[in-house]
Amino acid sequence: MEEHTRPDAATRAAEAEEAQVKAHADREPTPEEAKRAEGLELDPEVTKHEEEMLEKGANAKGEGQIP
């Protein structure tokens, strides 16, 4: 069984600083990546499902309500 420890001031400071970081992409796509992404075709089934879920979410009433 592992022994529990208490974080020191440096650990708490590092955790507090890390908690302030907003999620973001680590870099922009390269020109090759962007060109490849533009050439991809969307699956019609996935597109339809996304539209259905957006509509369902937009029309939801109350927190966590399932229609």
C-alpha positions in Angstrom: 0.0 0.0 0.0 1.3 3.5 -0.9 1.9 6.0 1.8 0.0 9.2 1.4 2.0 12.4 1.2 1.1 16.1 1.4 2.1 18.3 -1.5 4.6 21.0 -0.7 4.3 24.7 -1.5 6.1 24.3 -4.8 3.7 21.6 -5.9 0.7 23.6 -4.9 2.0 26.7 -6.7 2.7 24.6 -9.9 -0.8 23.1 -9.7 -2.4 26.6 -9.2 -0.5 27.9 -12.3 -1.5 24.9 -14.4 -5.1 25.3 -13.4 -5.1 28.8 -15.1 -4.0 27.5 -18.5 -6.8 27.5 -21.0 -7.1 24.6 -23.4 -5.8 25.4 -26.9 -4.1 23.8 -29.9 -0.4 23.4 -29.4 0.3 24.7 -33.0 -1.4 25.7 -36.2 -1.7 23.0 -38.8 1.0 22.9 -41.4 0.1 23.9 -45.0 0.2 20.2 -45.9 -2.1 19.2 -43.0 -4.6 22.0 -43.9 -4.6 21.1 -47.6 -5.2 17.4 -46.7 -8.1 18.3 -44.3 -9.8 20.4 -47.0 -9.7 17.5 -49.4 -11.5 15.1 -47.0 -15.1 14.2 -47.6 -17.5 14.2 -44.7 -19.5 11.0 -44.1 -23.2 11.9 -44.8 -24.3 9.7 -41.9 -22.1 11.5 -39.5 -23.2 14.9 -40.8 -26.9 13.9 -40.4 -26.2 12.7 -36.9 -24.5 15.9 -35.9 -27.4 18.0 -37.2 -29.8 15.8 -35.3 -27.8 16.2 -32.1 -27.5 20.0 -32.5 -31.2 20.3 -33.0 -31.9 18.0 -30.0 -29.5 20.1 -27.8 -31.0 23.4 -29.0 -34.5 22.2 -28.1 -33.7 20.6 -24.8 -35.6 22.1 -21.9 -34.1 22.1 -18.4 -30.8 20.7 -17.2 -30.2 17.1 -18.2 -33.7 16.6 -19.6 -34.0 13.8 -22.1 -36.9 14.3 -24.6 
